[in-house]
Amino acid sequence: MTVNEVTMRLSRGISFGLGSAKYLPGICLLFIVGYLGKIVANYVPHTEYVLFAIAIGMVLRNTINIPQIFVPGINTYEFWLKTGIVLMGSRLALQNIISIGATGLVLVVVVIFLSLLTATCFGRLFGISERLGTLIGVGVGICGVSAIIGATGAIGAKEEDSSYAIATIMVFGAIMVFLFPLLGHMWGLSDEFFGLWTGLSLDNTAAAVATGFAYSEAAGNLATVVKLSRNALMGVVILLVALLYARKGLRGKVENKAAFLWSRFPKFLLGFLAFSLFATLGVFDPGQVKALDNLSKWFFLLTFAGVGLSTEFSRMKAGLKPFFVGLGVETVVAAVSYVMICFALGM
């Protein structure tokens, strides 16, 4: 090996180390906030640390100016969420996933269609642009921020519309994380009912998972599976919306539909299904399942802290019309989902 080769490898290693080091302050902050949530929860009976981790993060984000050095690490919370969900598959065999059945999948499709239709109607009522209404509908119906980002380019929406839609989704996601468990306990909902309701009604994956586990572990598992079912349809829904806009002459044609679907498909779902398949085949022994489960919970701790630290209420200053549209869509979806679940469970 020549001196030049050694020098190049050293420089690459140093660059990688420096690049990774920029995430450490924010990741440490995520851990501290999440662990503080666990400490507080120990002193408040019948509560889960999830709510406190999010609340502490939200207070910090909206009361102090967080230094820029923490931002890269804070922004990794979606990575921890996806990794935690993949590892969670090790304790959910495929039969648990399939257990939502045809009825659950029908409910998922109805919720997505309802979100888009309601967003269009409320968008016209409040006089916002058609594209902004579509982004809010896609965000509520599928998976929040990821769906909005994916649909923005597909329908030719402005960055301003994307920002409004994301701000609306984030604010309501933060509110529902606290509101849903309160309503669930007030109405005495079972873990199954609450898990279905949460998985169908909440938009952001992080918010849905957090809300489910804030109620109980069983509710959290079911909410995650139902929410992932909605996520899996993201590529299909965005493609259909893009084709609709193309027919209206508002957007160019989609040339390669298969490539478009793959580009919009949330790849981490494949990891989740792979781990679920391994669990079904008995690849993991009980000790390994416990270790992977514990690791996923630590990743979720970082995730929930990141949800709070990423929620900025000041973003709603952009305008109240998107907020009212979001309020209308979220309310209709939550109410209709509740009624549908009542019929599905024979209540």
N, C-alpha and C positions, 0 to 999 in steps of 0.2 A: 504493500500500500504506500502510495507516494505521500509526500508532505501535503500537497494540494488536496488530496482526497481526505486525509485526516482533518485538515483545516475545514473543509466543506462539511464533513460529518459533525464536527464539533459545533460549527456555526448553526447547523440545522437543529442540533440538540438544544443549544442555548435558545434559539428562536422558539422552539416548541415549548421549552420550559417557561420562558417569559410569557408566551401566549397563554399557557395554562394558568400561570400565576395570577393573571388579571381576574380570574373568576373566584379565587379563594376568599377575598374579603366579603363578597356578596354571599357566597355559600355559607361562610361562617355566620353571617348575620341571619340567614335563613334558619340555620340550626339553632341559634340562640333564641330567636323569636318562637320557633316551633317548640323548643324545650320549655320555654317560659309558659307556653300554653299548657303543656302537660303538668307543670308545677301548679299553676292556678287551678286547673281542673281537679286536682287532688283535694282542694279545699272547698270545692263547690259540689255538693251532692247531686247525683243523678245527671251529670253533665259529661260531655266528651271534650277532650282537649282541642279537637278540630275547630270548634267555634272560637275558643280563646286564642288559638294561634292566628286565625284569620283576623280577629278583632284587634289584637295587639299590632299586627302588621298594618292594618288599616289606620289605626291611630298614629303610628309612626309616619306612614306615608303622607297623611293629610294634615299633620301638625308641625312637622319639621322638614327642612330641606335636606334630603338624604344626599350625601356627597357622591359625586360621580364614580368614585372608586368602587362603590358597592353595586352599581347598576348592572355590569356584565354578569356578575354572579346571581343577582336577583332574577335576571332574565332567563336563568337556566331552569326555572321551576317547571316549565313544560316538559323539559327533558326528564326530570325526576318523576313527573307524573306518568309519562309514557313508559319509562323503565319500570316503575312500580306496578303499572297495569300488566306489563308483560310477565313480571315475576309472579303476580297474583294468579296468573293462569295455572301455576303449579299446584294450587289447592282447589281449583275449580275444574273438575273433569268435564269432558264434552257433554255428558248427559245433563249436567247442571246448566250449561249454556243453552242446550236444546230445549230445556224445560220451559222456557218462555213460550215455546210452541207457536203454532200458526196464529193463535189469538193475539199473542204478544207482538208478532210481526205486523199483523193487521193494524193494531193500535199504533205502532211506530209509523206506518205509512199514513194513517189518518192524521196523526199529529203533524207530520211534515207538510202534507197538503193543506191542512187547516192553517198552519202558520203562514204559509205563502199567500193563501187567499185572504186571511184576516189582515195581513200586513198591507196588501194591495188596497183593500177597502179603507182601512184607517189612513193609509198614505194619501189617498184621494181626499178623504174627509178633512185632513189637516193641511193639505196643500203642499206636501213634500214631493220631491222628484220621484219618478217611477223607479229609477235605479236605486235610490236610497231606500224606498219601501221594500224593494226586492231583497236588498242586502240585510235589512232587519228581519224579514221573513225567513231567509236562508239561515241567518244566525240563530234565531229562536228555534227553528225547526230541526236543524241538524246538529251543529257542534260549535256554535259561538264564533269566536275569533277566527279559527282555522277556516271555517266555511265562508266567512265574510271575505277573508283575504283571497281564498280560492275563486270566489265568485266575482270579485272586483275586476280582475283582468278579463274574465270570461264574458262579462256583459258590458265592458268598457266604461265602468263607473269611475268617477273622479276620486282622487285620494281624499278629498274633503268628505265625500259621501261615506267612504270607508271608515274614516276617523269618527264621524258621527255615529255610524252603526256600531262600531266597536265600543265606543264610550257608553252607548245605551245598553248594550249587552252586558258589559262589565258591571255597571251600576246595579242593574236588576239582578245579576248573578250574585252580587255581594248581599243584596237585601234578602233574597230568597234563601240563602244559606242559613240565615237566622230565623226567617219567618216560617219556613216549612217545618222544621222540627217542632217549633212552638205550636203550630196548628195540628201537627200529627199527634202530639201528646194531649192536646186539648180535646181532640176528637176521638182519642183512643184507637188510632189506626194500628193495624197489625204490621209486623215487619214486612210481610209480603205486599200489603197494600201500599205502604209508604215507599218501599223500594221501587215498585212499579210507577207510582205517581212521580217520584223524584226523577227516575230515569226517563220518563216521558216528557216532563215539564221543564226541567232546567236545561239551559242551552249549553254553556261551557262545560266541557268534560270535567275539569278540575272542580267546578262548583257542584256538579251532580255527584261526583264521588265524595266530596267533602260533606255534602248535605246528607247523603245516605249513611255514611259512617258516623255522622253526628247523632243519628237516631239509634242505630245499632249495627253490629257487624253484619248480621244477616241482611238487613235493609241495604247496607252499603254494597254487599256482594251483588244483590239483585239489581240495584240501581246502576252499578257499573256495567253489568251485562246488557241491560236494556239500552243504556246510553251508547254502548259500543255498537249495538244494532243500528242505531240512528247514524252513528259515525260512518258505518260501513256503506251507507247509501249516499254519502257525500258526493262522490264522483258522478253517480247517476243523476242526482238532482241538479247539480251544477251544469252537467252536460245538457239536460233537458231545458234548463233556464237559458243557457247560451243559445240553443237551437231556437227557442221561442223568440229571443231577441233578434236572432239572425233572420227569421221569417218576417219580423216586423221591419226589417231593414235598419235596425238600430245597432247592429254589430256584424262583423265579418263572419263568414262561414267557418265551421269547425271541420277541418280537412280530415284528420285521422281520429276518429271517435275512440278507438281502442287505446291509443296513446294518451288521449285526453283523459279517459277514465282512470288509467294507471297513474297519471301524474297527479290526479286529485285524490286517489285512494290513500287513506291513512295507513302507512306501511306497518306501524307498530302493532296493528291488529293481527298481522300475520304472526308476529312473535308471541302475542297472547294466545292465539289458537294453537301454535306449536307447543307451548308449555302445557296447555290444556290437554293436547293429544298425548304428550309424555306422561301427564298425570293419569290419563285414562288407561294407558298401557302399563302403568306401574313402574315406569322408569325411575322415579324418585322414591327413595325409602322415607319413612316417617321423619327421620332426623333431617334429611335434606329438605323436605317440604317445610318443616318448622323453620329451618335456617333461611330459606328463600322467602317465606312468609314474613319473618321478622325483618329481613332486609327491605322488602317492599313497604312495610310500615314505616321504616325510617325514611325511605324515599318520599312517602306520602307526607311525612312530617315536614320535609323541606318544601314540598309542593304547596301545602296549605298555608305555610308562612308566606310563600311567594305570591299566593292569591291575594292575601291582605296587603302585602307590600307593593303590589302592582295595581291596586285599585285607587284611582284618583277621581274623587267626586268633582273636582274643579273642571274636569273635561266636559261636564254637562253644560258648562257656560256657553258652549258652542251654539246652543239653541234649545228651546223647550219642545218644539214640534216633534223631533225624533223621539224625545223622551215620552211624550203622550202616545205616540204610535206604538212604541215599545211597551208601554204600560197596558195599552189595549190588547196587544197581541199576547203578552205574557198572561194577562188575566183570562182571556178567552181560552187559551191553550190549557192553563192549569184547571179551569172549571170544567171544560169538556173532558179532559183526561180523567178527572176525578169521577165524573158521571160514567164514563166508559168503563173504568175499572170496577165500579160498583156493579154494573151489568155483567162484566166478565167474570167476577168472583161470586156472582149470584147473591149480592147483598140487597 
